[in-house]
Amino acid sequence: MTLAEILASLFPEGHGVEVADGLIGGDGPFGAGRLAVVGIDGNTPLGIEGACLLAGRVLDVVRRGGETPILVAVDSDSQRMSRRDELLGLNEYLAHLAKALLLADASGHPTIGLVYGHTAAGAFIATALATRVLAALPGAHPSVMDLASVARVTKLPLERLEEMATSTSVFAPGLDNMVKAGAVHAVLDPSTPLGPQIEALIAGSSTTDGRDALGEVRGGRLMARDIAGRVMRAATGDAAPRD
């Protein structure tokens, strides 16, 4: 689905969502209130200006108060790979955007990500993965890092990584692997109105991040929940004594 088709399905009565320079902003009627929409369209890379602008739009929703949910729609490239952005602290801008989304959710504004195209690396982490619940549409292609980049970082042959990706969902790209690992909570049905599906996901979501448990149940992340639990118990002094 294109962004225009998504917005028409979400807001059949019309909306005030606009796109400028690949950045999404606005809102539309949703249940008894409004749904704020921010995000990235057109496979646009996310640079410092875009991250700052999106964070500002999220914080504007928080300042207005109420319990307006925020939909983060994403069809992006990775973060903008430029020397300028890196020297100006792109990592800090991306972190600021992610923290703005976390603040919004903690302030009573449920955040839900919707991946409908490509997204990768820092742009994926700072937007869709920073939301309370993440949905996707068929055909979406999210990845934390493509296998060619993983090969360069790990110095492992690409062929070996491709073989490993068939049985290990944790680092493998693509929607199916993200679902199996628990990163993507649900794949929506584009043939039915998206509004009720989004409402149901928000209603069924929890403020406690359960993606590690979801990945364990789905067989994509078998160790994350146990290891995280052991770390938390050790940090709080509740670790079981060693034999």
C-alpha positions in Angstrom: 0.0 0.0 0.0 1.1 3.5 -0.7 0.9 6.2 2.0 -2.1 7.8 0.3 -3.9 4.4 0.3 -3.0 3.9 4.0 -4.4 7.3 5.0 -7.6 6.8 3.0 -8.1 3.5 4.8 -7.4 5.0 8.2 -9.4 8.2 7.7 -12.3 7.6 5.2 -13.8 10.9 6.3 -10.7 12.9 5.4 -7.6 13.9 7.3 -5.0 16.7 7.8 -1.8 14.6 7.2 0.7 16.0 4.8 4.1 15.0 3.4 7.0 17.5 2.8 10.5 16.4 1.8 9.6 12.8 2.7 8.5 13.7 6.3 5.0 13.0 7.4 2.9 15.1 9.8 -0.7 15.7 10.7 -3.7 14.0 12.2 -7.2 12.7 11.5 -10.3 11.5 13.2 -9.9 8.3 15.2 -12.6 6.8 17.3 -13.9 9.5 19.7 -10.7 11.6 19.3 -7.8 12.1 16.9 -4.8 10.0 15.7 -1.6 11.9 15.2 0.6 10.7 12.4 4.3 11.3 11.9 6.9 9.4 9.9 9.0 9.0 6.8 7.7 8.3 3.2 9.3 7.5 -0.1 12.3 5.6 1.0 13.8 8.8 2.4 17.0 8.7 4.4 16.7 10.2 7.9 19.1 13.0 8.7 19.5 15.4 11.5 16.9 17.9 10.3 14.3 15.1 9.7 15.0 13.5 13.1 14.7 16.9 14.9 11.5 17.8 13.0 9.8 14.5 13.8 10.8 14.6 17.4 9.3 18.1 17.6 6.0 16.9 16.1 5.9 14.1 18.7 6.6 16.5 21.6 3.9 18.9 20.3 1.4 16.1 20.8 2.7 15.6 24.3 2.4 19.3 25.0 -1.2 19.4 23.9 -2.0 16.8 26.5 -4.9 14.3 26.4 -4.3 10.8 25.3 -3.9 11.2 21.5 -2.3 8.1 20.1 0.7 8.5 17.7 1.1 6.5 14.5 4.6 6.4 13.2 4.4 5.4 9.5 7.7 4.3 8.0 9.0 3.8 4.4 12.6 5.0 4.8 16.1 4.4 3.7 18.6 4.0 6.6 19.9 7.0 8.4 21.5 9.6 6.1 25.0 8.4 5.4 26.8 11.7 5.1 30.0 13.0 6.7 28.1 16.2 7.6 25.4 14.4 9.5 27.8 12.2 11.4 30.0 15.1 12.4 27.0 17.0 13.6 26.0 14.1 15.9 23.4 12.2 13.9 23.4 9.5 16.6 22.3 12.0 19.2 19.5 13.3 16.9 18.2 9.7 16.4 18.4 9.0 20.1 16.5 12.2 20.8 13.7 11.1 18.4 13.5 7.7 20.0 13.4 9.2 23.5 10.6 11.6 22.4 8.5 8.6 21.3 9.2 6.8 24.6 8.3 10.0 26.5 5.0 10.3 24.5 4.1 6.7 25.3 5.0 7.1 29.0 2.9 10.3 29.1 -0.3 8.5 28.0 0.0 8.8 24.2 0.1 5.2 22.9 2.6 4.9 20.1 2.2 2.4 17.2 4.6 1.9 14.4 3.5 1.0 10.9 6.2 -0.2 8.4 4.7 -0.2 4.9 7.9 -0.1 2.8 11.6 -0.3 3.3 13.4 0.7 6.5 16.8 0.0 7.9 19.4 0.7 10.5 19.2 3.8 12.6 16.1 5.1 10.9 14.3 1.9 11.7 15.5 1.8 15.3 14.7 5.5 16.1 11.2 5.3 14.6 9.3 2.1 14.3 11.2 0.1 16.9 10.9 2.9 19.4 7.1 2.5 19.5 5.0 0.5 22.0 3.7 -1.8 19.4 4.9 -2.3 15.8 2.7 -3.4 12.9 3.6 -3.9 9.2 1.8 -4.3 5.9 2.5 -7.2 3.5 5.4 -6.3 1.2 7.3 -4.3 3.9 11.0 -4.9 4.2 12.5 -3.9 7.5 16.0 -4.7 8.6 18.4 -3.6 11.3 21.3 -4.3 9.0 21.4 -5.9 5.6 23.6 -9.0 5.3 26.2 -7.4 3.1 26.8 -4.8 5.8 26.9 -7.6 8.5 29.5 -9.4 6.4 31.7 -6.2 6.3 31.4 -5.8 10.1 31.9 -9.4 11.1 34.3 -10.3 8.3 32.2 -13.5 7.8 31.5 -14.5 4.2 28.2 -13.3 2.8 27.4 -16.9 1.7 27.8 -18.1 5.3 25.6 -15.3 6.7 22.9 -16.1 4.1 23.0 -19.7 5.2 22.7 -18.7 8.9 19.8 -16.4 8.1 17.7 -19.3 7.0 17.6 -20.6 10.6 18.5 -17.6 12.8 15.9 -14.8 12.7 17.6 -12.5 15.2 19.9 -10.7 12.6 18.3 -11.8 9.4 16.5 -9.0 7.4 12.9 -9.1 6.1 9.4 -9.0 7.5 9.1 -12.7 8.2 12.2 -12.7 10.4 11.1 -9.5 12.2 7.7 -11.1 13.0 9.4 -14.3 14.2 11.8 -12.4 16.4 8.9 -10.5 18.0 10.0 -7.1 16.7 6.9 -6.8 14.6 3.8 -7.6 16.6 1.3 -8.1 13.7 0.9 -7.9 10.0 -2.2 -6.0 9.0 -4.8 -7.0 6.4 -4.8 -4.3 3.7 -8.1 -5.6 2.3 -10.0 -4.4 5.4 -10.1 -0.9 7.0 -6.9 -0.2 8.9 -8.5 2.0 11.5 -10.2 -0.8 13.5 -7.0 -2.9 13.2 -4.9 -0.1 14.7 -7.5 0.5 17.4 -7.4 -3.2 18.3 -3.6 -3.2 18.5 -3.5 -0.2 20.8 -6.3 -1.6 23.0 -4.4 -4.9 23.3 -1.0 -3.4 23.9 0.9 -3.1 27.2 3.2 -0.4 28.4 5.6 -3.2 29.4 7.8 -4.2 26.4 7.2 -7.9 25.8 9.0 -8.3 22.5 11.5 -10.7 24.0 8.7 -13.0 25.2 7.0 -12.7 21.9 10.2 -13.7 20.1 10.6 -16.7 22.4 7.0 -17.9 21.8 7.4 -17.5 18.0 10.8 -19.3 18.0 12.8 -16.4 16.7 14.6 -15.3 19.9 15.0 -18.2 22.2 17.6 -16.7 24.6 16.7 -13.0 24.9 14.0 -13.3 27.6 16.0 -15.6 29.8 19.2 -13.5 29.6 17.4 -10.2 30.1 15.7 -11.7 33.2 19.0 -12.9 34.7 20.6 -9.4 34.1 17.6 -7.7 35.8 17.7 -10.1 38.8 21.5 -9.5 39.1 21.0 -5.7 38.9 18.3 -5.7 41.6 20.1 -8.2 43.9 17.6 -11.0 43.3 20.0 -13.3 41.4 20.0 -16.9 42.6 23.3 -17.8 44.4 25.9 -19.7 42.5 26.4 -23.4 43.2 
